[in-house]
Amino acid sequence: MSGLIPQQFVENLLDRIDLAELIGSRITLKKAGANYKACCPFHDEKTPSFNVRPDKGFYHCFGCGAHGDAISFVREFEGLGFTEAVEELAKRVGLEVPYDRAAKQEIQQARTLTDALDFASRFYQSALKGQQGAYARDYLQQRGLDNAIIEQYQVGYAPSTGTALFDVASKDLQGPLIETGTVSDKYGKPRDLFRNRVMFPIRNSRGRTVAFGGRTLGDDKAKYINSPESDVFHKSREIYGLFEAKQAIRQLDKLLVVEGYMDVIALAQHGIHYAVATLGTATNQDSLTALLKQVRHIVFCFDGDQAGFRAADRAMENALELMADGLHLQFLMLPQGEDPDTLVRKEGPEAFQKRIEGATPLSRYLFDRQSEGLDLQLPEHRGELRARVEPLLNKMPRSTLRDAMWHEMLRLCGGRNQWQSRQQGQKGRWNGERRDRVSEDRIDVKLSKDSILCLALLEAPDLATEVTELARSSRQFNQARNFAEWILANDIRDRKTLVRTLALDTGARERFYHLFDGIEHIPARESTLAAARELLSPNEEASRQQRLATLLRNLSNLTSEERQELRALSSGTGD
């Protein structure tokens, strides 16, 4: 729809908007020179890192990376689409969005359809509360749902009467209900599509109903049915539960993708509000693209049976072409016979949350699955592994992750570093836990300078002052600067204290939890510190390396003082 609004109008609109006034009407801003600062509205923080530049027309958060103009702020803060955000800002400055006639008709048609679907949703909710919904209420109670979660997800009931919805709809809504397929006129006579079913409205990012899923309460052949596709519903692009997740969590940092409506709702009732479900039998590239527009971290959760593994394999293969540095995909395979709905009720939300945190990264899942049934002690089987893996890696765009996975394939298939010996017939364990792993050698992967400094701070927090000075003077290394400033503010001077504080401080844990998400392989401590020293004091580091090389060449003839100097130079920054 954005293409239907002239770019010249969008630019003119942005020129007329006072960004500080717009943002200040929603959050509290404090003047900071020519700019404004505030605690970021898109993630939790105690010290302001959200900056507004009215003269430049943009905002930026140094904590979570949120960045954009007036349109993007309204979209994120209000949960609106591009068109709705433009209309909201245009009203603010007294302008009318110049749609052409065809675009206006298209918008009006979409609103008419969603009006009809919203009416149907209210009807189903009312039916659930009425006398005819008694059996449906008993069913939901048996499934453990309380009234609050039923209201939140607007769960309803479609009466068994064949025309219950059609009969109560006004004349101007009956046509749109037929057009969306909610009422069928396949045989020349109106008949409700959903009958005697628990109803799950599927809502778009603005909270408007675009379709339904229905679970039978009888002996229908189809346990679940969904609305057919329409002008407002495209199955591969809609994500069930996404609207509710964004309402519960202002700044989503990850999504847990499960397979069913009840899984989403049960997890939300147990405090896991970031679960969603794709619509259809597999996670295709359209649904993956829709997910990746929301977050950079996705955990796929599947049942631990053969069907679940096949679904996970399809999700993995579809994801490979979209993988880029900074994306973090994981796979959580549940114990056989369990699904999220049953398991979270059986073991509780904390145990289920631990399963999510221990989910298998995409790279490990790929190698584990492709190596099943192979004995990599045998050259023939190493060749088979390469034949399986190489076509998958070739699907990936060029990135650090692809290079690292390519090195891993060469390592496993080269025979120089063989897998740990296994007893014949022994298999890895999935069952919702990490599978038995192979012995791994470190792989040298080129990291960004910002990541190097963050890793160095993790190893040696006493570098915080130097990192802060470097970041301030160069006006880059934002992640390292935030990490270093936090270390200094909390007077942390050794690694043990740093790890303990990160583990116990909820705010810090949430702030820095994803600091190293984009790093697949962690370099050795010595390599990390050496690279950091070169950034912090390049000349001093060169001198240190030169002196170290001189001492090593004369190792057999060193005096006791020189040996002590060698130990000091080799150990570098201590714990």
Secondary structure, 3 states (H helix, E strand, C coil): CHHHCCHHHHHHHHHHCCHHHHHHCCCCCEEECCEEEECCCCCCCCCCCEEEECCCCEEEECCCCCEECHHHHHHHHHCCCHHHHHHHHHHHCCCCCCCCHHHHHHHHHHHHHHHHHHHHHHHHHHHHHCHHHHHHHHHHHHCCCCHHHHHHCCCEEECCCCCHHHHHCCHHHHHHHHHCCCEECCCCCCEECCCCEEEEEEECCCCCEEEEEEEECCCCCCCEEECCCECCECCCCCEECHHHHHHHCCCCCCEEEECCHHHHHHHHHCCCCCEEEECCCCCCHHHHHHHHCCCCEEEEEECCCHHHHHHHHHHHHHHHCCCCCCCEEEEEECCCCCCHHHHHHHHCHHHHHHHHHCCEEHHHHHHHHHCCCCCCCCHHHHHHHHHHHHHHHHCCCCCHHHHHHHHHHHHHHHCCCCCCCCCCCCCCCCCCCCCCCCCCCCCCCCCCHHHHHHHHHHHCHHHHHHHHHHHHHHCCCHHHHHHHHHHHHCCCCCHHHHHHHHHHCHHHHHHHCCCCCCCCCCCCHHHHHHHHHHHHCHHHHHHHHHHHHHHHHCHHHCCHHHHHHHHHHHHCCCC
